[in-house]
Amino acid sequence: MSSIARFFSLSLLFQTACLFLSMHAVAEVRDAEAYFFNESFGNFAEELLNAKDEGKKGVLLMFQQQDCPYCHRMRTTVLNQKRVQDYYRENFLIFQVDIEGDIEITDFNGQQTLEKDFAFRKNRVRATPVFAFFGLDGKRVARYTGATTDVDEFMLLGKYVVDGKYRSMSFNRYKREQQH
């Protein structure tokens, strides 16, 4: 095969692969801010009632901060995926909490506090991101610190909570069992 023919063959193969990947990505990717997170007025006691009324399993809080590279990676590689958004929105109300925020919020017990105090003092958040899952009684049932490896691990984390496996085992043990 001549070098020109080989060039055109490789070029066509590359273009086909790029087209396939771009079509797949366009169909699956959406803005995380619009499709993953719910809007909130910062009253988590009220959001618990909303979650109950909507038949959700609980509330998920993502503790984050503006310049966090791991938060950014989660938003641009995991939370922007349609299947993640659909699954999590079906099962949870989902809100962001800025660990450096000075905005006053109402916690799950109806007490007013600043976002940063809610994060640091009440939830012991020291690094971001932290994904904290709360049951419909306002008690934390699971917590994951850091970015997940990929979409599949984040989906597994959601399933771990939805299926109530947090009651009997750690997430690491659950992951190991799911891989076998």
VEXPAMI-162712 format. One record per atom (N, C-alpha, C): residue number from 1; residue in three letters; atom name; x, y, z. Coordinates in nm, 4 decimals, padded with zeros to 6 digits, m for minus. Layout:
% residues N
R    n  res  atom         u         v         w
R  NUM  ALA    CA         X         Y         Z
...
This chain:
% residues 180
R    n  res  atom         u         v         w
R    1  MET     N   00.0854  m00.1175   00.0000
R    1  MET    CA   00.0000   00.0000   00.0000
R    1  MET     C   00.0894   00.1230   00.0000
R    2  SER     N   00.0583   00.2155  m00.0867
R    2  SER    CA   00.1406   00.3359  m00.0964
R    2  SER     C   00.1199   00.4238   00.0269
R    3  SER     N   00.2140   00.5131   00.0472
R    3  SER    CA   00.2040   00.6015   00.1641
R    3  SER     C   00.0838   00.6946   00.1535
R    4  ILE     N   00.0449   00.7334   00.0323
R    4  ILE    CA  m00.0726   00.8207   00.0150
R    4  ILE     C  m00.1990   00.7432   00.0499
R    5  ALA     N  m00.2093   00.6211   00.0035
R    5  ALA    CA  m00.3269   00.5384   00.0343
R    5  ALA     C  m00.3346   00.5103   00.1842
R    6  ARG     N  m00.2199   00.4822   00.2442
R    6  ARG    CA  m00.2167   00.4568   00.3878
R    6  ARG     C  m00.2594   00.5821   00.4642
R    7  PHE     N  m00.2143   00.6997   00.4221
R    7  PHE    CA  m00.2523   00.8265   00.4848
R    7  PHE     C  m00.4035   00.8467   00.4784
R    8  PHE     N  m00.4636   00.8247   00.3609
R    8  PHE    CA  m00.6076   00.8441   00.3457
R    8  PHE     C  m00.6862   00.7411   00.4271
R    9  SER     N  m00.6371   00.6193   00.4334
R    9  SER    CA  m00.7041   00.5158   00.5136
R    9  SER     C  m00.7024   00.5521   00.6611
R   10  LEU     N  m00.5855   00.5922   00.7088
R   10  LEU    CA  m00.5751   00.6311   00.8499
R   10  LEU     C  m00.6558   00.7570   00.8786
R   11  SER     N  m00.6548   00.8511   00.7854
R   11  SER    CA  m00.7314   00.9740   00.8012
R   11  SER     C  m00.8806   00.9438   00.8094
R   12  LEU     N  m00.9305   00.8565   00.7224
R   12  LEU    CA  m01.0715   00.8195   00.7238
R   12  LEU     C  m01.1070   00.7476   00.8536
R   13  LEU     N  m01.0222   00.6587   00.8986
R   13  LEU    CA  m01.0451   00.5874   01.0241
R   13  LEU     C  m01.0495   00.6862   01.1412
R   14  PHE     N  m00.9573   00.7790   01.1448
R   14  PHE    CA  m00.9527   00.8798   01.2508
R   14  PHE     C  m01.0784   00.9662   01.2492
R   15  GLN     N  m01.1192   01.0126   01.1309
R   15  GLN    CA  m01.2385   01.0966   01.1198
R   15  GLN     C  m01.3638   01.0214   01.1623
R   16  THR     N  m01.3731   00.8955   01.1263
R   16  THR    CA  m01.4883   00.8137   01.1659
R   16  THR     C  m01.4921   00.7975   01.3178
R   17  ALA     N  m01.3771   00.7714   01.3774
R   17  ALA    CA  m01.3703   00.7564   01.5234
R   17  ALA     C  m01.4090   00.8872   01.5921
R   18  CYS     N  m01.3590   00.9986   01.5422
R   18  CYS    CA  m01.3928   01.1294   01.6016
R   18  CYS     C  m01.5409   01.1583   01.5893
R   19  LEU     N  m01.5988   01.1281   01.4747
R   19  LEU    CA  m01.7414   01.1510   01.4540
R   19  LEU     C  m01.8231   01.0664   01.5507
R   20  PHE     N  m01.7878   00.9393   01.5648
R   20  PHE    CA  m01.8590   00.8512   01.6575
R   20  PHE     C  m01.8497   00.9028   01.8002
R   21  LEU     N  m01.7298   00.9397   01.8434
R   21  LEU    CA  m01.7119   00.9887   01.9803
R   21  LEU     C  m01.7856   01.1196   02.0036
R   22  SER     N  m01.7827   01.2088   01.9079
R   22  SER    CA  m01.8502   01.3372   01.9265
R   22  SER     C  m02.0015   01.3187   01.9284
R   23  MET     N  m02.0551   01.2299   01.8451
R   23  MET    CA  m02.1994   01.2047   01.8461
R   23  MET     C  m02.2413   01.1432   01.9778
R   24  HIS     N  m02.1623   01.0509   02.0296
R   24  HIS    CA  m02.1923   00.9867   02.1564
R   24  HIS     C  m02.1869   01.0887   02.2701
R   25  ALA     N  m02.0848   01.1740   02.2692
R   25  ALA    CA  m02.0696   01.2728   02.3764
R   25  ALA     C  m02.1824   01.3747   02.3743
R   26  VAL     N  m02.2219   01.4208   02.2566
R   26  VAL    CA  m02.3280   01.5197   02.2467
R   26  VAL     C  m02.4584   01.4641   02.3016
R   27  ALA     N  m02.4857   01.3386   02.2761
R   27  ALA    CA  m02.6108   01.2782   02.3195
R   27  ALA     C  m02.6142   01.2558   02.4698
R   28  GLU     N  m02.5016   01.2455   02.5335
R   28  GLU    CA  m02.4957   01.2066   02.6738
R   28  GLU     C  m02.4597   01.3183   02.7705
R   29  VAL     N  m02.4070   01.4301   02.7233
R   29  VAL    CA  m02.3540   01.5347   02.8114
R   29  VAL     C  m02.4501   01.6528   02.8197
R   30  ARG     N  m02.4756   01.6972   02.9455
R   30  ARG    CA  m02.5586   01.8158   02.9685
R   30  ARG     C  m02.4946   01.8972   03.0806
R   31  ASP     N  m02.5338   02.0215   03.0896
R   31  ASP    CA  m02.4811   02.1115   03.1920
R   31  ASP     C  m02.5147   02.0611   03.3319
R   32  ALA     N  m02.4130   02.0451   03.4155
R   32  ALA    CA  m02.4341   01.9947   03.5514
R   32  ALA     C  m02.5158   02.0915   03.6361
R   33  GLU     N  m02.4909   02.2201   03.6205
R   33  GLU    CA  m02.5632   02.3189   03.7017
R   33  GLU     C  m02.7134   02.3117   03.6751
R   34  ALA     N  m02.7509   02.2947   03.5509
R   34  ALA    CA  m02.8926   02.2953   03.5137
R   34  ALA     C  m02.9607   02.1602   03.5330
R   35  TYR     N  m02.8881   02.0505   03.5125
R   35  TYR    CA  m02.9523   01.9193   03.5102
R   35  TYR     C  m02.9167   01.8275   03.6263
R   36  PHE     N  m02.8136   01.8592   03.7023
R   36  PHE    CA  m02.7810   01.7748   03.8173
R   36  PHE     C  m02.8326   01.8373   03.9467
R   37  PHE     N  m02.8007   01.9624   03.9686
R   37  PHE    CA  m02.8377   02.0288   04.0941
R   37  PHE     C  m02.9781   02.0868   04.0878
R   38  ASN     N  m03.0474   02.0809   04.2018
R   38  ASN    CA  m03.1768   02.1474   04.2168
R   38  ASN     C  m03.1527   02.2882   04.2680
R   39  GLU     N  m03.2465   02.3767   04.2421
R   39  GLU    CA  m03.2388   02.5111   04.2977
R   39  GLU     C  m03.2890   02.5073   04.4413
R   40  SER     N  m03.2304   02.5892   04.5257
R   40  SER    CA  m03.2691   02.5920   04.6662
R   40  SER     C  m03.2625   02.7341   04.7194
R   41  PHE     N  m03.3476   02.7619   04.8171
R   41  PHE    CA  m03.3415   02.8896   04.8884
R   41  PHE     C  m03.2610   02.8749   05.0168
R   42  GLY     N  m03.1938   02.7597   05.0328
R   42  GLY    CA  m03.1060   02.7402   05.1474
R   42  GLY     C  m03.1759   02.6964   05.2744
R   43  ASN     N  m03.2963   02.6427   05.2628
R   43  ASN    CA  m03.3665   02.5920   05.3804
R   43  ASN     C  m03.3746   02.4401   05.3674
R   44  PHE     N  m03.2765   02.3716   05.4267
R   44  PHE    CA  m03.2684   02.2271   05.4112
R   44  PHE     C  m03.3764   02.1533   05.4889
R   45  ALA     N  m03.4290   02.2134   05.5953
R   45  ALA    CA  m03.5425   02.1532   05.6660
R   45  ALA     C  m03.6631   02.1480   05.5717
R   46  GLU     N  m03.6841   02.2547   05.4976
R   46  GLU    CA  m03.7933   02.2585   05.4006
R   46  GLU     C  m03.7662   02.1644   05.2840
R   47  GLU     N  m03.6404   02.1543   05.2423
R   47  GLU    CA  m03.6059   02.0649   05.1315
R   47  GLU     C  m03.6316   01.9190   05.1679
R   48  LEU     N  m03.6154   01.8838   05.2957
R   48  LEU    CA  m03.6488   01.7478   05.3394
R   48  LEU     C  m03.7970   01.7197   05.3171
R   49  LEU     N  m03.8807   01.8154   05.3513
R   49  LEU    CA  m04.0252   01.7996   05.3287
R   49  LEU     C  m04.0547   01.7856   05.1796
R   50  ASN     N  m03.9868   01.8660   05.0985
R   50  ASN    CA  m04.0041   01.8558   04.9535
R   50  ASN     C  m03.9618   01.7178   04.9028
R   51  ALA     N  m03.8499   01.6671   04.9551
R   51  ALA    CA  m03.8020   01.5350   04.9140
R   51  ALA     C  m03.9052   01.4271   04.9499
R   52  LYS     N  m03.9617   01.4355   05.0685
R   52  LYS    CA  m04.0663   01.3400   05.1090
R   52  LYS     C  m04.1862   01.3502   05.0156
R   53  ASP     N  m04.2317   01.4720   04.9914
R   53  ASP    CA  m04.3484   01.4942   04.9052
R   53  ASP     C  m04.3254   01.4421   04.7634
R   54  GLU     N  m04.2029   01.4498   04.7164
R   54  GLU    CA  m04.1701   01.4066   04.5803
R   54  GLU     C  m04.1321   01.2591   04.5716
R   55  GLY     N  m04.1352   01.1886   04.6849
R   55  GLY    CA  m04.1043   01.0460   04.6857
R   55  GLY     C  m03.9575   01.0135   04.6678
R   56  LYS     N  m03.8702   01.1060   04.7066
R   56  LYS    CA  m03.7254   01.0845   04.6946
R   56  LYS     C  m03.6750   00.9970   04.8090
R   57  LYS     N  m03.5555   00.9445   04.7922
R   57  LYS    CA  m03.4901   00.8645   04.8968
R   57  LYS     C  m03.4238   00.9530   05.0013
R   58  GLY     N  m03.3922   01.0771   04.9631
R   58  GLY    CA  m03.3257   01.1680   05.0557
R   58  GLY     C  m03.2727   01.2901   04.9838
R   59  VAL     N  m03.1764   01.3534   05.0493
R   59  VAL    CA  m03.1137   01.4747   04.9981
R   59  VAL     C  m02.9641   01.4485   04.9859
R   60  LEU     N  m02.9080   01.4927   04.8743
R   60  LEU    CA  m02.7637   01.4838   04.8529
R   60  LEU     C  m02.7068   01.6247   04.8528
R   61  LEU     N  m02.6075   01.6468   04.9368
R   61  LEU    CA  m02.5367   01.7747   04.9383
R   61  LEU     C  m02.3963   01.7540   04.8840
R   62  MET     N  m02.3576   01.8410   04.7913
R   62  MET    CA  m02.2197   01.8420   04.7438
R   62  MET     C  m02.1527   01.9623   04.8080
R   63  PHE     N  m02.0645   01.9353   04.9030
R   63  PHE    CA  m01.9848   02.0405   04.9646
R   63  PHE     C  m01.8693   02.0680   04.8695
R   64  GLN     N  m01.8550   02.1944   04.8292
R   64  GLN    CA  m01.7565   02.2299   04.7275
R   64  GLN     C  m01.7026   02.3695   04.7558
R   65  GLN     N  m01.6013   02.4050   04.6784
R   65  GLN    CA  m01.5486   02.5414   04.6833
R   65  GLN     C  m01.5077   02.5821   04.5424
R   66  GLN     N  m01.5046   02.7100   04.5197
R   66  GLN    CA  m01.4904   02.7653   04.3849
R   66  GLN     C  m01.3677   02.7150   04.3093
R   67  ASP     N  m01.2511   02.7159   04.3674
R   67  ASP    CA  m01.1289   02.6827   04.2949
R   67  ASP     C  m01.0834   02.5382   04.3161
R   68  CYS     N  m01.1739   02.4520   04.3486
R   68  CYS    CA  m01.1411   02.3115   04.3746
R   68  CYS     C  m01.1284   02.2351   04.2428
R   69  PRO     N  m01.0084   02.1861   04.2092
R   69  PRO    CA  m00.9920   02.1145   04.0821
R   69  PRO     C  m01.0687   01.9827   04.0772
R   70  TYR     N  m01.0865   01.9172   04.1917
R   70  TYR    CA  m01.1596   01.7904   04.1942
R   70  TYR     C  m01.3097   01.8131   04.1778
R   71  CYS     N  m01.3594   01.9249   04.2308
R   71  CYS    CA  m01.4995   01.9625   04.2097
R   71  CYS     C  m01.5225   01.9901   04.0615
R   72  HIS     N  m01.4296   02.0625   04.0016
R   72  HIS    CA  m01.4394   02.0941   03.8594
R   72  HIS     C  m01.4381   01.9663   03.7757
R   73  ARG     N  m01.3500   01.8747   03.8093
R   73  ARG    CA  m01.3429   01.7476   03.7359
R   73  ARG     C  m01.4732   01.6700   03.7482
R   74  MET     N  m01.5319   01.6672   03.8676
R   74  MET    CA  m01.6598   01.5979   03.8845
R   74  MET     C  m01.7680   01.6627   03.7985
R   75  ARG     N  m01.7711   01.7946   03.7962
R   75  ARG    CA  m01.8738   01.8652   03.7163
R   75  ARG     C  m01.8573   01.8406   03.5661
R   76  THR     N  m01.7335   01.8314   03.5204
R   76  THR    CA  m01.7093   01.8230   03.3763
R   76  THR     C  m01.6935   01.6808   03.3230
R   77  THR     N  m01.6837   01.5820   03.4108
R   77  THR    CA  m01.6683   01.4445   03.3620
R   77  THR     C  m01.7718   01.3469   03.4167
R   78  VAL     N  m01.8379   01.3813   03.5262
R   78  VAL    CA  m01.9335   01.2885   03.5883
R   78  VAL     C  m02.0723   01.3515   03.6018
R   79  LEU     N  m02.0811   01.4647   03.6693
R   79  LEU    CA  m02.2114   01.5262   03.6973
R   79  LEU     C  m02.2779   01.5816   03.5718
R   80  ASN     N  m02.2048   01.5911   03.4632
R   80  ASN    CA  m02.2611   01.6403   03.3374
R   80  ASN     C  m02.3155   01.5276   03.2493
R   81  GLN     N  m02.3091   01.4062   03.2970
R   81  GLN    CA  m02.3563   01.2913   03.2193
R   81  GLN     C  m02.5066   01.2701   03.2407
R   82  LYS     N  m02.5787   01.2538   03.1318
R   82  LYS    CA  m02.7242   01.2410   03.1367
R   82  LYS     C  m02.7691   01.1263   03.2266
R   83  ARG     N  m02.7047   01.0106   03.2165
R   83  ARG    CA  m02.7504   00.8973   03.2986
R   83  ARG     C  m02.7274   00.9222   03.4469
R   84  VAL     N  m02.6220   00.9939   03.4810
R   84  VAL    CA  m02.5982   01.0321   03.6212
R   84  VAL     C  m02.7071   01.1288   03.6664
R   85  GLN     N  m02.7310   01.2301   03.5871
R   85  GLN    CA  m02.8311   01.3312   03.6208
R   85  GLN     C  m02.9692   01.2693   03.6371
R   86  ASP     N  m03.0075   01.1853   03.5431
R   86  ASP    CA  m03.1404   01.1241   03.5489
R   86  ASP     C  m03.1566   01.0350   03.6719
R   87  TYR     N  m03.0568   00.9517   03.6996
R   87  TYR    CA  m03.0657   00.8604   03.8136
R   87  TYR     C  m03.0692   00.9365   03.9461
R   88  TYR     N  m02.9776   01.0292   03.9626
R   88  TYR    CA  m02.9697   01.1023   04.0888
R   88  TYR     C  m03.0919   01.1923   04.1090
R   89  ARG     N  m03.1373   01.2603   04.0047
R   89  ARG    CA  m03.2546   01.3478   04.0179
R   89  ARG     C  m03.3809   01.2661   04.0459
R   90  GLU     N  m03.3843   01.1434   03.9979
R   90  GLU    CA  m03.4993   01.0572   04.0265
R   90  GLU     C  m03.5050   01.0205   04.1753
R   91  ASN     N  m03.3900   01.0063   04.2378
R   91  ASN    CA  m03.3840   00.9540   04.3744
R   91  ASN     C  m03.3544   01.0555   04.4835
R   92  PHE     N  m03.2994   01.1703   04.4481
R   92  PHE    CA  m03.2576   01.2682   04.5492
R   92  PHE     C  m03.2904   01.4104   04.5065
R   93  LEU     N  m03.3077   01.4979   04.6049
R   93  LEU    CA  m03.2943   01.6403   04.5796
R   93  LEU     C  m03.1473   01.6700   04.6035
R   94  ILE     N  m03.0864   01.7507   04.5168
R   94  ILE    CA  m02.9403   01.7674   04.5180
R   94  ILE     C  m02.9055   01.9158   04.5231
R   95  PHE     N  m02.8219   01.9511   04.6215
R   95  PHE    CA  m02.7864   02.0910   04.6413
R   95  PHE     C  m02.6370   02.1055   04.6639
R   96  GLN     N  m02.5867   02.2248   04.6338
R   96  GLN    CA  m02.4468   02.2578   04.6563
R   96  GLN     C  m02.4340   02.3394   04.7848
R   97  VAL     N  m02.3248   02.3188   04.8557
R   97  VAL    CA  m02.2916   02.3998   04.9727
R   97  VAL     C  m02.1480   02.4467   04.9560
R   98  ASP     N  m02.1285   02.5772   04.9574
R   98  ASP    CA  m01.9959   02.6372   04.9451
R   98  ASP     C  m01.9304   02.6370   05.0828
R   99  ILE     N  m01.8199   02.5645   05.0969
R   99  ILE    CA  m01.7583   02.5524   05.2297
R   99  ILE     C  m01.6935   02.6821   05.2763
R  100  GLU     N  m01.6843   02.7806   05.1877
R  100  GLU    CA  m01.6319   02.9117   05.2256
R  100  GLU     C  m01.7422   03.0173   05.2227
R  101  GLY     N  m01.8666   02.9729   05.2039
R  101  GLY    CA  m01.9785   03.0637   05.1834
R  101  GLY     C  m02.0244   03.1361   05.3087
R  102  ASP     N  m02.0591   03.2621   05.2914
R  102  ASP    CA  m02.1118   03.3449   05.4002
R  102  ASP     C  m02.2637   03.3601   05.3911
R  103  ILE     N  m02.3260   03.2814   05.3068
R  103  ILE    CA  m02.4715   03.2882   05.2922
R  103  ILE     C  m02.5365   03.2139   05.4079
R  104  GLU     N  m02.6400   03.2749   05.4637
R  104  GLU    CA  m02.7122   03.2111   05.5733
R  104  GLU     C  m02.8073   03.1058   05.5180
R  105  ILE     N  m02.8037   02.9884   05.5780
R  105  ILE    CA  m02.8926   02.8792   05.5398
R  105  ILE     C  m02.9625   02.8271   05.6649
R  106  THR     N  m03.0594   02.7413   05.6434
R  106  THR    CA  m03.1273   02.6730   05.7532
R  106  THR     C  m03.0924   02.5255   05.7418
R  107  ASP     N  m03.0371   02.4680   05.8493
R  107  ASP    CA  m02.9947   02.3282   05.8437
R  107  ASP     C  m03.1154   02.2343   05.8551
R  108  PHE     N  m03.0908   02.1059   05.8562
R  108  PHE    CA  m03.1975   02.0065   05.8596
R  108  PHE     C  m03.2794   02.0120   05.9887
R  109  ASN     N  m03.2220   02.0694   06.0942
R  109  ASN    CA  m03.2923   02.0827   06.2219
R  109  ASN     C  m03.3649   02.2155   06.2354
R  110  GLY     N  m03.3618   02.2982   06.1325
R  110  GLY    CA  m03.4306   02.4265   06.1365
R  110  GLY     C  m03.3490   02.5388   06.1973
R  111  GLN     N  m03.2209   02.5166   06.2245
R  111  GLN    CA  m03.1349   02.6194   06.2822
R  111  GLN     C  m03.0645   02.6966   06.1721
R  112  GLN     N  m03.0596   02.8288   06.1881
R  112  GLN    CA  m02.9906   02.9112   06.0893
R  112  GLN     C  m02.8412   02.9133   06.1181
R  113  THR     N  m02.7640   02.9072   06.0103
R  113  THR    CA  m02.6190   02.9054   06.0199
R  113  THR     C  m02.5620   02.9522   05.8861
R  114  LEU     N  m02.4349   02.9823   05.8832
R  114  LEU    CA  m02.3684   03.0162   05.7577
R  114  LEU     C  m02.3266   02.8872   05.6873
R  115  GLU     N  m02.3209   02.8931   05.5546
R  115  GLU    CA  m02.2795   02.7754   05.4778
R  115  GLU     C  m02.1471   02.7193   05.5290
R  116  LYS     N  m02.0491   02.8070   05.5505
R  116  LYS    CA  m01.9170   02.7593   05.5918
R  116  LYS     C  m01.9211   02.6931   05.7296
R  117  ASP     N  m02.0063   02.7420   05.8187
R  117  ASP    CA  m02.0194   02.6788   05.9507
R  117  ASP     C  m02.0942   02.5461   05.9409
R  118  PHE     N  m02.1937   02.5428   05.8556
R  118  PHE    CA  m02.2671   02.4180   05.8316
R  118  PHE     C  m02.1708   02.3119   05.7781
R  119  ALA     N  m02.0831   02.3516   05.6878
R  119  ALA    CA  m01.9864   02.2585   05.6298
R  119  ALA     C  m01.8821   02.2157   05.7328
R  120  PHE     N  m01.8173   02.3137   05.7938
R  120  PHE    CA  m01.7022   02.2849   05.8805
R  120  PHE     C  m01.7442   02.2303   06.0174
R  121  ARG     N  m01.8319   02.2995   06.0853
R  121  ARG    CA  m01.8671   02.2612   06.2230
R  121  ARG     C  m01.9679   02.1474   06.2310
R  122  LYS     N  m02.0684   02.1518   06.1460
R  122  LYS    CA  m02.1758   02.0531   06.1582
R  122  LYS     C  m02.1509   01.9277   06.0752
R  123  ASN     N  m02.0698   01.9392   05.9697
R  123  ASN    CA  m02.0459   01.8229   05.8840
R  123  ASN     C  m01.8997   01.7862   05.8697
R  124  ARG     N  m01.8131   01.8575   05.9395
R  124  ARG    CA  m01.6706   01.8269   05.9466
R  124  ARG     C  m01.6047   01.8139   05.8088
R  125  VAL     N  m01.6446   01.9004   05.7186
R  125  VAL    CA  m01.5871   01.9001   05.5846
R  125  VAL     C  m01.4559   01.9779   05.5878
R  126  ARG     N  m01.3496   01.9111   05.5487
R  126  ARG    CA  m01.2170   01.9723   05.5476
R  126  ARG     C  m01.1580   01.9781   05.4064
R  127  ALA     N  m01.2040   01.8889   05.3198
R  127  ALA    CA  m01.1549   01.8812   05.1817
R  127  ALA     C  m01.2760   01.8725   05.0901
R  128  THR     N  m01.2573   01.9056   04.9647
R  128  THR    CA  m01.3692   01.9000   04.8714
R  128  THR     C  m01.3295   01.8246   04.7450
R  129  PRO     N  m01.4279   01.7692   04.6770
R  129  PRO    CA  m01.5697   01.7696   04.7115
R  129  PRO     C  m01.6027   01.6647   04.8162
R  130  VAL     N  m01.7135   01.6853   04.8849
R  130  VAL    CA  m01.7722   01.5855   04.9729
R  130  VAL     C  m01.9165   01.5682   04.9292
R  131  PHE     N  m01.9539   01.4439   04.9062
R  131  PHE    CA  m02.0922   01.4102   04.8731
R  131  PHE     C  m02.1539   01.3475   04.9971
R  132  ALA     N  m02.2483   01.4186   05.0580
R  132  ALA    CA  m02.3120   01.3728   05.1803
R  132  ALA     C  m02.4588   01.3437   05.1515
R  133  PHE     N  m02.4990   01.2213   05.1798
R  133  PHE    CA  m02.6356   01.1768   05.1574
R  133  PHE     C  m02.7098   01.1795   05.2909
R  134  PHE     N  m02.8266   01.2405   05.2907
R  134  PHE    CA  m02.9086   01.2514   05.4107
R  134  PHE     C  m03.0413   01.1812   05.3863
R  135  GLY     N  m03.0838   01.1027   05.4865
R  135  GLY    CA  m03.2136   01.0375   05.4785
R  135  GLY     C  m03.3248   01.1391   05.4980
R  136  LEU     N  m03.4463   01.0939   05.4842
R  136  LEU    CA  m03.5609   01.1826   05.4956
R  136  LEU     C  m03.5838   01.2329   05.6379
R  137  ASP     N  m03.5086   01.1800   05.7338
R  137  ASP    CA  m03.5137   01.2294   05.8716
R  137  ASP     C  m03.4066   01.3359   05.8978
R  138  GLY     N  m03.3265   01.3675   05.7956
R  138  GLY    CA  m03.2228   01.4688   05.8091
R  138  GLY     C  m03.0920   01.4165   05.8655
R  139  LYS     N  m03.0820   01.2874   05.8884
R  139  LYS    CA  m02.9581   01.2286   05.9401
R  139  LYS     C  m02.8733   01.1805   05.8219
R  140  ARG     N  m02.7428   01.2055   05.8335
R  140  ARG    CA  m02.6519   01.1626   05.7273
R  140  ARG     C  m02.6438   01.0103   05.7264
R  141  VAL     N  m02.6572   00.9515   05.6069
R  141  VAL    CA  m02.6514   00.8066   05.5936
R  141  VAL     C  m02.5254   00.7600   05.5226
R  142  ALA     N  m02.4651   00.8467   05.4431
R  142  ALA    CA  m02.3426   00.8096   05.3719
R  142  ALA     C  m02.2665   00.9364   05.3354
R  143  ARG     N  m02.1367   00.9181   05.3206
R  143  ARG    CA  m02.0501   01.0309   05.2869
R  143  ARG     C  m01.9363   00.9787   05.2011
R  144  TYR     N  m01.9040   01.0548   05.0976
R  144  TYR    CA  m01.7924   01.0198   05.0108
R  144  TYR     C  m01.7085   01.1450   04.9922
R  145  THR     N  m01.5813   01.1364   05.0259
R  145  THR    CA  m01.4917   01.2509   05.0138
R  145  THR     C  m01.4024   01.2327   04.8917
R  146  GLY     N  m01.3961   01.3362   04.8088
R  146  GLY    CA  m01.3105   01.3347   04.6911
R  146  GLY     C  m01.3893   01.3073   04.5647
R  147  ALA     N  m01.3184   01.3117   04.4536
R  147  ALA    CA  m01.3791   01.2824   04.3240
R  147  ALA     C  m01.3823   01.1311   04.3051
R  148  THR     N  m01.4902   01.0818   04.2470
R  148  THR    CA  m01.4943   00.9399   04.2148
R  148  THR     C  m01.4025   00.9145   04.0959
R  149  THR     N  m01.3667   00.7905   04.0775
R  149  THR    CA  m01.2782   00.7531   03.9677
R  149  THR     C  m01.3408   00.7841   03.8323
R  150  ASP     N  m01.4708   00.7558   03.8222
R  150  ASP    CA  m01.5396   00.7753   03.6946
R  150  ASP     C  m01.6906   00.7743   03.7164
R  151  VAL     N  m01.7646   00.7793   03.6071
R  151  VAL    CA  m01.9108   00.7791   03.6117
R  151  VAL     C  m01.9626   00.6526   03.6782
R  152  ASP     N  m01.9048   00.5390   03.6440
R  152  ASP    CA  m01.9534   00.4117   03.6983
R  152  ASP     C  m01.9428   00.4064   03.8497
R  153  GLU     N  m01.8324   00.4570   03.9044
R  153  GLU    CA  m01.8181   00.4561   04.0497
R  153  GLU     C  m01.9206   00.5491   04.1151
R  154  PHE     N  m01.9476   00.6639   04.0534
R  154  PHE    CA  m02.0468   00.7555   04.1092
R  154  PHE     C  m02.1869   00.6946   04.1006
R  155  MET     N  m02.2157   00.6241   03.9929
R  155  MET    CA  m02.3442   00.5555   03.9812
R  155  MET     C  m02.3567   00.4473   04.0887
R  156  LEU     N  m02.2479   00.3776   04.1133
R  156  LEU    CA  m02.2472   00.2748   04.2164
R  156  LEU     C  m02.2703   00.3358   04.3543
R  157  LEU     N  m02.2134   00.4538   04.3779
R  157  LEU    CA  m02.2343   00.5245   04.5040
R  157  LEU     C  m02.3833   00.5561   04.5233
R  158  GLY     N  m02.4480   00.6036   04.4200
R  158  GLY    CA  m02.5907   00.6313   04.4289
R  158  GLY     C  m02.6721   00.5063   04.4565
R  159  LYS     N  m02.6393   00.3989   04.3877
R  159  LYS    CA  m02.7087   00.2709   04.4079
R  159  LYS     C  m02.6874   00.2192   04.5492
R  160  TYR     N  m02.5686   00.2354   04.6009
R  160  TYR    CA  m02.5345   00.1963   04.7383
R  160  TYR     C  m02.6296   00.2628   04.8383
R  161  VAL     N  m02.6577   00.3900   04.8168
R  161  VAL    CA  m02.7474   00.4627   04.9065
R  161  VAL     C  m02.8934   00.4262   04.8785
R  162  VAL     N  m02.9336   00.4293   04.7523
R  162  VAL    CA  m03.0731   00.4003   04.7161
R  162  VAL     C  m03.1150   00.2619   04.7644
R  163  ASP     N  m03.0272   00.1639   04.7501
R  163  ASP    CA  m03.0591   00.0273   04.7913
R  163  ASP     C  m03.0423   00.0034   04.9408
R  164  GLY     N  m02.9983   00.1059   05.0152
R  164  GLY    CA  m02.9852   00.0933   05.1603
R  164  GLY     C  m02.8680   00.0083   05.2059
R  165  LYS     N  m02.7725  m00.0158   05.1192
R  165  LYS    CA  m02.6573  m00.0997   05.1556
R  165  LYS     C  m02.5678  m00.0339   05.2602
R  166  TYR     N  m02.5788   00.0997   05.2749
R  166  TYR    CA  m02.5001   00.1711   05.3759
R  166  TYR     C  m02.5333   00.1215   05.5169
R  167  ARG     N  m02.6484   00.0601   05.5331
R  167  ARG    CA  m02.6886   00.0096   05.6664
R  167  ARG     C  m02.6055  m00.1102   05.7108
R  168  SER     N  m02.5493  m00.1851   05.6146
R  168  SER    CA  m02.4831  m00.3097   05.6508
R  168  SER     C  m02.3367  m00.3202   05.6089
R  169  MET     N  m02.2892  m00.2261   05.5268
R  169  MET    CA  m02.1494  m00.2388   05.4831
R  169  MET     C  m02.0947  m00.1042   05.4366
R  170  SER     N  m01.9636  m00.0965   05.4310
R  170  SER    CA  m01.8976   00.0242   05.3801
R  170  SER     C  m01.9100   00.0285   05.2281
R  171  PHE     N  m01.8910   00.1473   05.1740
R  171  PHE    CA  m01.8966   00.1614   05.0285
R  171  PHE     C  m01.7847   00.0826   04.9620
R  172  ASN     N  m01.6657   00.0803   05.0209
R  172  ASN    CA  m01.5546   00.0044   04.9622
R  172  ASN     C  m01.5882  m00.1445   04.9532
R  173  ARG     N  m01.6482  m00.1977   05.0577
R  173  ARG    CA  m01.6870  m00.3392   05.0551
R  173  ARG     C  m01.7958  m00.3617   04.9489
R  174  TYR     N  m01.8902  m00.2720   04.9417
R  174  TYR    CA  m01.9970  m00.2807   04.8423
R  174  TYR     C  m01.9384  m00.2808   04.7009
R  175  LYS     N  m01.8425  m00.1930   04.6756
R  175  LYS    CA  m01.7777  m00.1872   04.5429
R  175  LYS     C  m01.7101  m00.3199   04.5103
R  176  ARG     N  m01.6369  m00.3733   04.6079
R  176  ARG    CA  m01.5680  m00.5019   04.5839
R  176  ARG     C  m01.6683  m00.6116   04.5500
R  177  GLU     N  m01.7786  m00.6158   04.6239
R  177  GLU    CA  m01.8795  m00.7188   04.5992
R  177  GLU     C  m01.9445  m00.7029   04.4625
R  178  GLN     N  m01.9618  m00.5794   04.4185
R  178  GLN    CA  m02.0247  m00.5546   04.2886
R  178  GLN     C  m01.9316  m00.5897   04.1729
R  179  GLN     N  m01.8018  m00.5896   04.1968
R  179  GLN    CA  m01.7061  m00.6192   04.0906
R  179  GLN     C  m01.6895  m00.7681   04.0683
R  180  HIS     N  m01.7414  m00.8493   04.1586
R  180  HIS    CA  m01.7280  m00.9957   04.1423
R  180  HIS     C  m01.8536  m01.0574   04.0929
